[in-house]
């Protein structure tokens, strides 16, 4: 689609990251032509290198071929083959807030995006739209806040003349003290202002949470992790989508920990009987520990197929052992 020959408007933008090589980024742009109202898709591929400028590569319709849903139904966290959606924008839906755009795709935080203008221009447009939406939301004043403002101005215009000491000049120290008391009462009668300040502070604190902060709680269920981080469950899930984590990795890490404990017990038993078998068990244990560290660093990774087969064998042995104990106890 030739984006320079006709006037077009951005309808949707999907950005995917490769789960094996995170430096590979693919974007799917959907434009609507101003002349005839038809829509066209453009798919692009980029290399987001850490030490070099970003580069755009020639790309074929890979995502469109793998996509099992309509473009308008795709959201963050959707896995499409080896690609995971890290950002989704649809013009027909609510505009995303600026804090929901991953830092990797924000021009103020990632100036290297300027080296790929085909993606940066559309991201900048969405980024500006998000701030316009934020400003409109900030300008919407509730009736309660309007009443508080009205009572505030009325109280500032009214002067407590009857409470003055007639032997003192008006607007004396006594009057200033009474004015301070009124200000305190007005501040106490405006809970909406304090709530907005608290909400703003909470958003800033959530925006500062890094992947390393989440990694400290990967061994906990997601509900306990949200309590430890002192944020809501929905906010934690949004942070996970921001970092490309489709699913909280607690179950994977817990499963690997259980296998490591089984191997430790097996190694102790084999050291008394067969040293060669004990060394083989120790080698497998080190492989599992290495895989656990990899998942903690890149929580979007799946467990190795060999680890899954080993886990299945362990489950079968446990089931047979339980069945044998049950049979012995019944007999």
N, C-alpha and C positions, 0 to 999 in steps of 0.2 A: 504493500500500500504506500503510495507516494504522499507523504505528509506535507510536502511543500507546494504541491500543485493546487490543492483545494483547502478551504477552511474547514477545520474539523474540531470536534469537542471530545474531551476525554470522558468516556462512559465508565470504564472499569480499568483497574490496574492491579495485577497479581504479581507478587515477587516471590520466587521460590529459591531455596538454598539446597545445594546438594548435600545429602546426609553423609556421604563418604568423603568428599572433598569440599569443605565449607567455603573455599575460595571461589567455587563455581556458582554463579548467580544467573537465574533465568527470569525474565520478566515477560508478561503477557499484557499488551495494551489493546484496549477496545475503544475505537474512535467512532463517532457519528459524524457523517459528512453534513455540512450545512446546506448543501444544494438539494440533495434528494432524500436526506434523512436515513440513508442506509448505514449499516455498521460494518466495520472491518477490523480484523484482528492482526496485530503485529507481534511477533515473538522475537525476543532478543536474548543473547547470551553474553555474559561478562565474566571477566576474571578479576576478582577483588584481591589483589596481592597485597600483603602486609608491607613489603619493602619497596614496591614499585607502583607507579600510577595504574589506575584501573584501565582495563582494555576491553573494548567490545569486539566480539568474535562473530563470524558468520553463523547463523543459526537457522535450522529448519523447524518445522512445526512439531516439535517433540511433545511439548505439554498438551497441545490440542489433541494429539493422537492418544496420549495416555489418559486424558481427563475423562472421568466417568460421570461428571456432573456438569450442569450449565455453569458458565463463568460467573453469573450473578449469584450462584449458590455456594461458591467457594469462600471459605473463611480462613483465618489464621489457624495454623496447626494441622491443616488438611495435608495428608501424605499422598503424593502422586508418584508412584514408583520409587525412585531414589531421590525424589525431590519433596521438600516440605515447604508449605506456604508460610512465610514469615511476615507477610503484609498483604492485606486485601482492601481495596477501595472500590466502592460502587456508588455512582452518582445518585442512584435512586434511593439509597439508604441514608441514615444519619451520617453526617461527616465525622470522621474520627478525630478525637481530641489529639492535640500535639503530643501529649504524653504517651499515646498509644502507638505512635510511629516509632519503630525501632531506631536506636541511635545510629546504627549502621546506615540508615536511609535518610538521616536528617543532615541537610547541608551545613547548618551551623556547627554540628558536632563532628561531621565527617567531610571536610573540604575536598577530599580526593574524589568525591562524586562529580566535581566539575569536569573531570577528564572524560566522563561519559555523558555528554549533554542530552543524548536521546532518552536517558532515564532520569537525569537530574532535572530537566525542565518540567516533566510531568510530576515528579516528587515535589518540586518547589511550588507548583500550582496547588497541589493537595495540601501542602504545609501551610500555605497562605489561607486557603479555605478553612482549615481547622482553626486558625486564630480568629478569622472573621466570625466563625460560629461561637467561639469562646467569648468574643466581645459582645455579640448579641445576647448571649445568655447572661453576661454580667450586667447588661443594661436593663434586663427585665427585673423590675422591682415589685415585690409582693405587696399586697394591701397592708399587711401588718407592718412592714418597714415604712410604708408611706404614712401610716398613722403615727408611728414612732417619730418620724421626722417632723410631722405637723405639731405633735405635742412638744417636741424639742424647741421649735421656733416660737411657739406660743409662750412656753415657759421662759425663754430668753427675753421676750418682749415685756412680759409682766414683771413688775417690780414690787416686792413685798413692803409697801410703804407703811402699812399699819404695824408691822413688826419692828420698825425702827425706833431707836431711842431718840426722842425729840430734843434732848440736850446735846446730841451729836450732829455733825454735818452729814447730809445724805452721802451714800456711797462710801461710807467709812470702812474701817477694817472689819467691823461686824457684818456689813453688807457683803464684803468680799468673801468672808467665811461662809455666809449663807449661800452665796453663789456657787462656792465649791461643793457644798452639800447638795445643791440642786444638780450640778454636773454629775456627781456620783450617783444620784438617784436616776438620772437620765440614762447613764451608762448601764446601770443595773436593769433598767426597764427595756433595754434593747438587746435581747438575747440573740437576735439574728446576726448582729455584727460579730459577736464572739464565735458563733457557730461557723460563720464564713471564714474567720481567721483560723480556726481549728481545722476546717476542711482543707484550706490552702496549705497549711503546714503539713497535714497528713499526705497530701499529694506530692509535695516537695520531698518528703522523707521516702515515699514509695519510689519516686523517680531516681533517688540516689542508691537504691538497692542494686548491687551488682551480682553477677553470676556466682562469684566466690562467696557472697553472703548466703545465697540459696544452697550452695553445695554443702554448707555446714549442717544442713538439716535434711539431706537426702535420705538418711537412714531412718527418718521418722515418717509416719503417715502424713498426708498433706494437711489434714485438719490440725494436727499437733504442730506441724511446721508453721502454719499461719498464726497460731497462737504464740509460738516462740518468737516469730518475726514481728508480732503485734500489728498485723494487717489482716484485712478480711480475706476470706477464701476466694472471692471473686477477683480481688486485686492480685492475689498470688497467682491465680490462673492466667491473668492478663500478663503478668511479668514472665511467666513460663512461655507464653506464646511470643512475647517480645524477644526472648533469647532462643527461640526455635525449639522449645521443649514440648513435644506433643502430649506427653504423659509424665506425670510425676514418677521418678525412677525408684521409689521406695521398694516396690515389690521385687524389681530386678536385683537391687543391692541386697535385700533381705534374703532372697533365694541363693545368691552367690555366697553370702556369709554362712548360710546353713550348710552348703556344700563344703566350704572350707573347714568348718567344724567337724564334719564327718570325715574329711581326709586327715585331719589332725589326729582323730581317734584311731583311724585305720593305720596311720603311720606308726603310732606307738605300739599297736598290736603286731605289725609286721616287723618292727625292729627286733622283736624277741624271737621271730620265727624265720624270716627271710629278708636279708638286707637289700637284695636286688629289688624285691617288691616294694620295700620301704622307700628306696630311692625313686622308683617310678611314681609312687604316691606323692612324694615331696615335689617332684617336677610338675605334676598336675596341679598341686596346691599353689605353686608359684605362678602358674599360668592363670589360675582363677584370681589370684590377688592382683596380677597385672591387668586383667580384664576389668576388675572392680575399679581400679584407679582410672582406667580409660573412660568408664561410664560416668564416674564422678566428674571428670574433666569435660566430657562431651555427653551429657545425659540423653541426647536424642539417639545415641547408638543403641542397636539391638544386641541381644546376647548372641554369642557365636553359636553356630549350629552344633559344633562338637560339645559345647557346654550344655545345650538343650538335650542332646542325646544322653549325656552323662547324668543329667538331672532326672530324665525319664527312667534310666536304669536304677537310680537310687530310689525313686518312688516305687518301682516294682519290687525291689528287695524289701523295702519297708512294709509294703502290703503283704508280701508272702510271709514275712516274719510275724506280723500281727495275726494273720490267718492261722499260722501254725500255733501260736500261743493260745488263740481262742479254741482251736481244736483240742489241744492238750488239756486246757482247763475244763472243757466240757466232758472229756472222757474221764 
